[in-house]
Amino acid sequence: MDELFIGSAICEVTTGGEIVLPRHFHETIISRSPDGRLFVGLHEESPCLVVYDRIFAAQQQWDLENRRSVFLGTNLEAHYARQRRAFGFVEHVTLAPDGMMMLAPLMRQQGRIGNAALLVATGPRFEIWDLDMVLESAPADLVALATLHLKYQVANEEHHGASLRAADPHHYTARVAQSGLRLQRAPVLRPRHDPVGGTARQQMEARPRGISSRAEKY
């Protein structure tokens, strides 16, 4: 049985679109796709990006072909629209050995991903949500999930000392308050994922430059 993506995390996104994935996400990718080759596309319904491998892409094609029979004898445009969204609005990405993944400008713009993202596992793939958008208008379960991650990060920084400079004081706590959830105000640091061996920013600054999305056909 293939390994599944399980869990969630808040990760910092650099101006170049680089994200250091959580270690358990990284390990699952390598288990499912040893060469680290992935696809980044649009979610079928939700305003977020999805990341998956060739196994899921093949399953998706099989599912779409089975669903086509539903549209036979009627307007097939809905079927073709789903196919375009599933296979046309997609970028090829190769995961770096250190767990770094780069979002191409096109996909980052389509997903409206800013400088922080909420990663949510959904089994054979995972979603990438813009953190600001989640706190402002996402379903309640995602708001609660993001809030828990932010509270944990604030508590962790207060216990161990700040390792990153603060960004936009009360920026995220203000949005949580607007959502109706109770969250004690505290200086909020820039969201990021801490892989083994340091902060996301430290990992980004230490690693070689030049990772790029692979746009060639698989």
C-alpha positions as CSV (number, residue, x, y, z in Angstrom):
1,M,0.0,0.0,0.0
2,D,1.3,3.5,-0.9
3,E,2.3,5.8,1.9
4,L,-0.2,8.6,2.5
5,F,0.2,12.3,3.4
6,I,-1.0,12.8,7.0
7,G,-0.9,16.0,9.1
8,S,-0.5,19.7,8.5
9,A,1.9,22.5,8.9
10,I,2.4,26.3,8.4
11,C,5.4,27.0,6.2
12,E,7.2,30.2,5.2
13,V,7.2,31.0,1.4
14,T,10.1,33.0,0.1
15,T,9.8,35.7,-2.5
16,G,11.1,33.1,-5.0
17,G,8.3,30.7,-4.1
18,E,10.5,28.3,-2.2
19,I,9.0,26.2,0.6
20,V,10.8,23.8,3.0
21,L,8.4,20.9,3.4
22,P,7.9,19.3,6.8
23,R,10.0,16.2,7.3
24,H,7.0,13.8,7.3
25,F,5.7,15.3,4.0
26,H,9.2,15.0,2.5
27,E,9.5,11.4,3.6
28,T,6.1,10.5,2.1
29,I,7.1,12.1,-1.2
30,I,10.2,10.1,-1.5
31,S,8.3,6.9,-0.6
32,R,5.7,7.6,-3.3
33,S,8.0,9.1,-5.9
34,P,11.7,8.3,-5.3
35,D,12.9,10.7,-8.0
36,G,11.1,13.5,-6.2
37,R,9.1,14.5,-9.3
38,L,5.7,16.1,-8.4
39,F,2.8,18.0,-10.0
40,V,1.3,21.2,-8.6
41,G,-2.2,22.0,-9.8
42,L,-5.5,23.6,-8.9
43,H,-7.9,22.0,-6.6
44,E,-11.2,20.9,-8.3
45,E,-13.4,23.1,-6.1
46,S,-11.5,25.0,-3.4
47,P,-9.3,28.1,-3.8
48,C,-6.0,26.3,-3.1
49,L,-3.2,24.3,-4.8
50,V,-2.8,20.6,-4.7
51,V,0.5,18.6,-4.9
52,Y,0.6,15.0,-6.0
53,D,2.6,12.4,-7.9
54,R,2.3,10.3,-11.0
55,I,0.3,7.6,-9.1
56,F,-2.4,10.1,-8.2
57,A,-2.4,11.6,-11.7
58,A,-3.1,8.2,-13.3
59,Q,-5.9,7.5,-10.8
60,Q,-7.3,11.0,-11.5
61,Q,-7.4,10.2,-15.3
62,W,-9.1,6.9,-14.6
63,D,-11.7,8.6,-12.4
64,L,-12.4,11.3,-15.0
65,E,-12.9,8.7,-17.8
66,N,-15.3,6.8,-15.7
67,R,-17.3,10.0,-14.9
68,R,-17.5,10.9,-18.6
69,S,-20.3,8.4,-19.0
70,V,-22.4,10.6,-16.8
71,F,-22.2,13.4,-19.4
72,L,-22.8,11.2,-22.5
73,G,-25.8,12.4,-24.4
74,T,-25.7,15.7,-22.6
75,N,-23.3,18.7,-22.7
76,L,-19.8,17.3,-22.3
77,E,-18.3,20.8,-21.6
78,A,-18.3,20.1,-17.8
79,H,-16.3,17.0,-18.4
80,Y,-13.7,18.7,-20.6
81,A,-13.5,21.7,-18.2
82,R,-12.6,19.2,-15.4
83,Q,-9.9,17.7,-17.6
84,R,-8.4,21.0,-18.4
85,R,-8.3,22.0,-14.8
86,A,-6.8,18.6,-13.8
87,F,-4.1,18.4,-16.5
88,G,-3.8,21.8,-18.1
89,F,-3.3,24.1,-15.1
90,V,-0.4,22.1,-13.8
91,E,3.3,22.6,-13.3
92,H,6.1,20.0,-13.0
93,V,8.2,20.3,-9.9
94,T,11.2,18.4,-8.6
95,L,11.8,18.2,-4.9
96,A,15.3,19.1,-3.8
97,P,17.2,16.7,-1.5
98,D,16.8,19.0,1.4
99,G,13.0,19.0,1.2
100,M,12.8,22.3,-0.7
101,M,10.0,22.7,-3.3
102,M,9.5,25.7,-5.5
103,L,6.2,27.1,-6.6
104,A,6.3,28.4,-10.2
105,P,5.1,32.0,-10.6
106,L,2.0,30.8,-12.6
107,M,0.8,28.4,-10.0
108,R,1.6,30.7,-7.1
109,Q,-0.5,33.4,-8.7
110,Q,-3.3,31.0,-9.5
111,G,-3.3,29.8,-5.9
112,R,-2.8,33.4,-4.5
113,I,-0.1,32.1,-2.2
114,G,1.6,34.8,-0.2
115,N,4.5,34.7,2.2
116,A,3.0,32.0,4.4
117,A,1.1,28.8,3.6
118,L,-1.0,26.2,5.4
119,L,-0.2,22.7,4.2
120,V,-3.0,20.2,4.7
121,A,-2.6,16.5,3.9
122,T,-5.5,14.7,2.2
123,G,-4.2,11.2,1.8
124,P,-2.7,10.6,-1.6
125,R,-1.9,14.4,-2.0
126,F,-1.7,17.6,0.0
127,E,-3.2,21.1,-0.3
128,I,-1.4,24.4,-0.1
129,W,-3.5,27.3,1.2
130,D,-2.5,31.0,1.5
131,L,-2.5,31.6,5.3
132,D,-4.0,35.1,5.1
133,M,-6.9,33.8,3.0
134,V,-7.5,30.9,5.4
135,L,-7.8,33.2,8.4
136,E,-10.0,35.6,6.5
137,S,-12.5,33.4,4.7
138,A,-11.8,29.7,4.7
139,P,-14.1,27.0,6.2
140,A,-14.1,26.9,10.0
141,D,-12.1,23.7,10.3
142,L,-9.2,25.2,8.4
143,V,-9.3,28.4,10.5
144,A,-9.2,26.3,13.6
145,L,-6.3,24.3,12.3
146,A,-4.3,27.4,11.3
147,T,-5.0,29.0,14.7
148,L,-3.7,26.0,16.6
149,H,-0.5,26.1,14.6
150,L,0.0,29.8,15.2
151,K,-0.7,29.5,18.9
152,Y,1.9,26.6,19.1
153,Q,4.5,28.7,17.2
154,V,4.0,31.7,19.5
155,A,4.2,29.5,22.6
156,N,7.3,27.8,21.3
157,E,9.0,31.1,20.5
158,E,8.2,32.5,24.0
159,H,9.7,29.4,25.6
160,H,12.8,29.1,23.5
161,G,13.4,32.7,22.5
162,A,12.8,34.4,19.2
163,S,14.8,33.0,16.3
164,L,13.2,35.0,13.5
165,R,12.4,38.7,13.5
166,A,8.8,39.6,14.0
167,A,6.8,40.4,10.8
168,D,3.6,42.6,10.9
169,P,2.8,42.6,14.6
170,H,-0.6,41.2,15.4
171,H,-1.1,40.5,11.7
172,Y,-2.3,37.0,12.1
173,T,-3.9,37.4,15.6
174,A,-6.0,40.2,14.2
175,R,-7.4,37.9,11.5
176,V,-8.1,35.1,14.0
177,A,-10.0,37.6,16.2
178,Q,-12.1,38.6,13.2
179,S,-13.0,35.0,12.6
180,G,-14.7,34.8,16.0
181,L,-12.2,32.5,17.5
182,R,-10.6,33.4,20.9
183,L,-6.9,33.8,20.8
184,Q,-4.8,35.7,23.3
185,R,-2.9,38.6,21.6
186,A,0.8,38.1,21.5
187,P,3.7,39.2,19.2
188,V,3.4,36.8,16.3
189,L,6.5,35.8,14.4
190,R,6.6,35.0,10.7
191,P,5.1,31.5,10.2
192,R,7.6,28.9,9.0
193,H,8.3,25.3,9.3
194,D,11.4,24.2,11.3
195,P,12.9,21.2,9.7
196,V,15.6,19.2,11.6
197,G,18.6,21.4,11.9
198,G,17.3,24.9,12.0
199,T,14.6,27.4,10.9
200,A,13.2,27.5,7.4
201,R,15.0,30.8,6.6
202,Q,18.3,29.3,7.8
203,Q,17.8,26.3,5.6
204,M,17.0,28.6,2.6
205,E,20.0,30.8,3.1
206,A,22.4,27.8,3.6
207,R,21.3,25.8,0.6
208,P,22.7,26.2,-3.0
209,R,20.6,28.4,-5.3
210,G,19.3,27.5,-8.6
211,I,16.5,25.1,-7.9
212,S,13.8,25.5,-10.5
213,S,10.6,23.9,-11.6
214,R,10.8,21.4,-14.4
215,A,8.5,22.3,-17.2
216,E,9.4,19.5,-19.5
217,K,6.9,16.8,-20.1
218,Y,7.1,13.7,-18.0
